[in-house]
Amino acid sequence: MQSEKIWFDGELIDYEDMKVHVLTHALHYGSGVFEGIRAYETDRGPGVFHLSDHVARLRRSAEQYFMQIPFSDEHIGEAIHETIAANKLPSCYIRPLVFRGAGEMGVNPLNCPVHTMIAVWKWGAYLGDEAIQNGIRCMISSWRRIGPNMIPATAKASGQYLNSQLAKMEALKHGYDEAILLNEAGLIADGSGENVFAVMKGKLYTPPISASCLPGITRHAVMEMAETIGIETVERELTRAELYFADEVFLTGTAAEVTPVASLDDHHIGKGPITQQIQDIFFATVHGKHELSKTYLEYPKGA
Ligand SMILES: Cc1ncc(COP(=O)(O)O)c(C=O)c1O
């Protein structure tokens, strides 16, 4: 994750010189909001996948917690391109974080300064290349996904990832690759860092946002891609047993991209032809080789 420069409150700072105070509010109370974005190598240079949508979600997440980002969306977008260029990376993962800094201690965050940082690093397949090819072993977590009246899943806030961490550690300690969480009603919500899709009789099914899943940008893109190749997506509640017996199951996310689920709770599922079709259009698009690339990838002005 080492890189050359990190953008912090409007300035590019050397990686080694980047410091925050130990009384940073976000360290104690999880008061940060962030994004995970990818830039892909293309003939035109690094193309950032749905940059504007990620910046818009970052602002919505911040507003949820009454954090005012002291930079416009356009400024953040340009800063992201600038940070990628400063680190000379043809492709990378991008992590903007807006957080409450050191000010007053205590639960009330409102008197703490708000900082903005952007880091980038080289990152291959989140769950490994093998995972993209052949799929991963998942388990249903014993931890429930945070509910809408506990912590809104629609914002991407640092603190809520304790819920994801519990589920992920449980899965790893039990010998699985990833966890899928149920919501308070016992229905499928999402993975520890991914949205969930099932393929049944040629259609895609994915839980609605009201099931406590993150409104994933990859989720939305995959639904549009599926439509482009004539596959319908139905947003409806799903039970765990429906996933066991689905024709195919896959996970989507900026980090996980499109990852097939080989098995869930030891029920074999396996990668199938529709997941392959979705992966084909997804990877063609992100590498600038599809009609959709024109609108899905964003470049710095003049590139
Ligand atoms: C819990 C959760 N669900 C879904 C996703 C997928 O969202 P996106 O496609 O916007 O990366 C993520 C990743 O950010 C996540 O953390």
The ligand as a Gaussian input file, in Angstrom:
#p B3LYP/6-31G(d) Opt

LIG

0 1
 C      -20.801000      -3.624000       2.596000
 C      -20.557000      -3.337000       1.156000
 N      -21.463000      -3.727000       0.251000
 C      -21.263000      -3.506000      -1.064000
 C      -20.120000      -2.887000      -1.534000
 C      -19.923000      -2.657000      -2.997000
 O      -20.016000      -1.301000      -3.329000
 P      -19.282000      -0.673000      -4.565000
 O      -19.672000      -1.463000      -5.756000
 O      -19.783000       0.729000      -4.640000
 O      -17.832000      -0.744000      -4.301000
 C      -19.157000      -2.477000      -0.619000
 C      -17.924000      -1.823000      -1.076000
 O      -17.732000      -0.667000      -0.903000
 C      -19.381000      -2.687000       0.763000
 O      -18.462000      -2.313000       1.666000

